[in-house]
Amino acid sequence: MLCPNCIASLVAMTRHSINKTLRRAYIALGLVLIIALVARLADHIPGLSGSGVEQVLKDLYDYLKDMALVFVTVVAAYLANVFQKRSKFVENLEREWRGIVATKAVLVTYCDRPYPSTDDYLNAFARISETIDGMRIVYRNAGETSGLVGLYPYSPLHDMRRALQWLDPRKKPNTTAAERKLAQDAILQSFYALRENFLEELDLEEPRHPLLISGGRRLKKSGATRGAKAEQERQRKRLDKEQQPRPDVDTLLSHLYYAEQQGDAANEEGNGRRLAP
């Protein structure tokens, strides 16, 4: 069974790591192309033409040409492995973030309870403990070596834990509303600080079609294109020609459909009257 640190080393293909890897691949590919170009044009380069080096370069060019397919295959397999590790890392990162969000909700809800029980506290503490330990699947500690434990990569999670432990009902059986509110504010402050840094690794972008206004509503009107309505009518006529196995069911569904349509039309008319000046 792999240790948590070993697991992290296998999947922690961060944005910095993948950029570093790609730079190395591009440099290696560029060097090979430059060498191949020089070898191909060796007979036109003064000082190389007619020398023993020219023959060596020509042999090197022939070798690179013969091995081009193998070279491309190896590079493609290597890059595929790199991107697979990156995809796995991002997947683990997203899973950890979802766990952090769920844990934050549990802790905030605990602070909102007027009379939290010991079971409520133990459940909340178990969640934050799992979240803290789950980070080992994504990152190793900062400054960790074979002989040093290092520093936990996201300290605000421990701040959230400490704020919760401050409300431990076994030690403080009569916490006040002000104390619970203070602990809740500490948990939220720690969460916001964590979110600002944790999500940077995901390369998130702004949405192309954001809805930035309060009270936004659908701008499309009810209805469909003429083509869709014509197709609907053709299907209805074709169905009417067929024998009805359950006329009572068809009658009920038809009645419900038209009643719903009339209700929607009445609601739209009512909304129009309310919005009219």
N, C-alpha and C positions, 0 to 999 in steps of 0.2 A: 504493500500500500504506500502511495506517495505521500510525503509530508506536505503540509500546506505551502511551505516555501518552495518545494520542488514544483508543485502545481502552478504556483504563481510564475515561476521562471519559464514554464512551458507556454503559457498563454498571454503573458504580459507584453504583448506587442503594442506598445504605446505609439502615439503619433510621432514622438521624437525617435523612437526605435525604428519605425518603418521608414521615416524619412532618411535616417542614417543608412539603413540597409539599401534603400533605393539609390542613394547617392553613390554608394560603393559599387552597386551593379552598373550604374551608368558610367562611372569612371572606368571600370573594367571593360565594359563594352566599347567605350571610346578608344581605349588603348589598343584593343584588338583591331578595331577598324583603322586606326592610324598606322599600326604595324602592317596590316594587309595592304593599305594604300602605298606605303613606302616600298614594300616588297614588290608590288605590281609595277611601280614606276621606277624601279632600281636602275634599269638600263637607260633612263633619261636623266638621271641625277649625276651631275659632275662629281667625280671622285669615286663613285660606285660602279659606273659603267665599265665593264671589262675587267673588274677586279674579282678576287675570290669571294668578297662579301656579296657581290651581286648574285652569284650562284647560290650562296647560302640563303639569301632573301627570296630568290625564286623558288627554291625548295620549300621554304617556309610558307610562301604564298600557296603553293600547290597543296601543302599539308592543311592549311587553313581552309582552302576551298573544298578539300575532301572531307574535312571534319565539320563543315558549316552546319549540316543538318544535326549532327550530334551536339554541337555547341548550342544551337538554338533550342534544341529539346531540353538540354540541361538547364539553360537559363529560364525557359518557360516553366519547368517543373519547380525550380527554386523560387521564382516569383509567385507561383501559385501557392506554394507552401507558406510563403511570407504573408500573403493576403488571407489565407485560411486562418493563420494564427491571429491576424489582426481582427478578422471577423469573429473568431471565438472570444477574443479579449473584449471586444465591444459588447458581445452578447452577455458575457459575465458581468461587465460593467453596468449594463442596463438592468440586469437582474438584481445586482446589489443596490442600485439606486431605487428600484421599486421597493426593495426591502427597507431601505432607509425611510422612504416616504411613508410606508405603512407603519413603521416603528414610531415616527414622529406623530402620526395620528393617534396611536395608542397612548403615547406619553401625554399629549395635549388633552386627550379625553380624560385620562386619569386625573390630571390637575383640575379638570372641570367638575369632578365628582365632589359633592358636598360632604359625603361621608365615605371615603374610599376604604375598602376592606383590605385585609392582608392578602387575600387571594387576588384582588385587583392589582395590588402592588407587585406581587410575585409574577403575575402574568406580564405586566409592563416591563419589569426588570429582565425577565426571560427574553423578551423581544429585543431589548437594547443589547443584551449580552450576545444574542445570536447575530445581530447586525454587526457588532464590533468584531466578532470572530470571523464573520463571513468576508470581511475585507481581505483576509489572507488568501482568498481564492483569486483576488484581482491584483493586489499589490503586495510587495514585500515592504518591510519597514525601511524608513529612510536611514541610511548609514549602517545598515545591517551587514555584518560579516560573519565568518565562521566562528568568531569568538565574541562578537558583540550583538546584543539583541537589537540595537537600533532604536529609532523613534517611530511611534505609531504615525502613519502617513496623514491621518485626518483626525486631529485632536478634538475638534468640536463634538465628535461622537462621544468621547469620554466626558466632555462638559455636560452633555445631555444626560449621561448616566449619573454624574455627580449630582446634578440638579434633582434627578428622581430620587436618589438615595437620601438626599436631604429631607425628603418627605416620608421616609420609611415609617409606617404606622407602628412598627414594633419598637422604634426608638422615640418617635414623636406621635403618640396616639391622638393628640388633640391639635392637629395643625389648623391654623386659621385660614380664612379665605384669602387674606392678604399674602400669606406665605405661599399658598398654592398658586396664586396669581403671579407672584414673583418668580417662582420656579418655572411656571409656564412661559413667562417672558424670556427667561434664561434659555429654555429649551428652544424656543422659536428663534432667538438671536443666533444660537449655535447652529441651528439648521440652515438659516439663511446664509451664514458665513460658509458653511460646508457646500451648499448648493452653488454658490458663486464660483467656487474653485473646482468642485468635483465634475461638473458638467462640461468644463472646458475641453476635456479629452474626447467628447463625443462629436466634435465638429458640427455643432448645431447651426442651422441657418434660419434666417427670418422667413416666415411663411410668405408665399407669393401673393396670397389673397387674404390678408388678415382682416378681421372685423374688430375695429378698434373703438367703436362707439358703444356707450351704454344704451340698453334698450333696443338693440338691433333686432330687426325682424326680416322675414323673408320678403324679397322685393319682386319675386316672380308672381304673376297673376294665375288664377285658376284657368284651366283649359289645356288644349293641345293643338297641334297643327292640323290642318285640313286633311292631310294624308292619314294621320293616325285616326282621326274621327271617321274617315271613309272606310279604313280597314276595320274599325270597330263595328261599323254598320254592316259591312259585308259578312263578318263573322256571325253577327246576330241573325242576319237573314238565313245564312247557311245552317245555323243551329235550329232555327224555327222550322226548317223543312224536315228535320230529322224527327223520328218518333220520340216522344218524351217518356222515359221509363218511370219517372216520378213527377207527374204534373203538379202535385201538391208542393213538392220541394221547389220546383222551378217557380211556381207562383209566389211562394214565400220569399225566395231570394230576389225575385224581380220587384216585389213590393218593398222589401228592405232597401234595395238599391236606389229606387226612385225616391223613397222617403229620405234617404241620406243625402241625395243630391239636392233635394228641395231644402233640407235643413242647412246644408253648406251655403246655398245661395242666399237664404234668409240671413245667415250669420254675416256673410260678406256685405249684404245690404245694410244690416244694422251697424257694422263697423264703419261703413261709409258715412252713415248719418252721424255717428258719434265724432268722427274726425272732421266733418264739414264745419266751416266757420259759421 
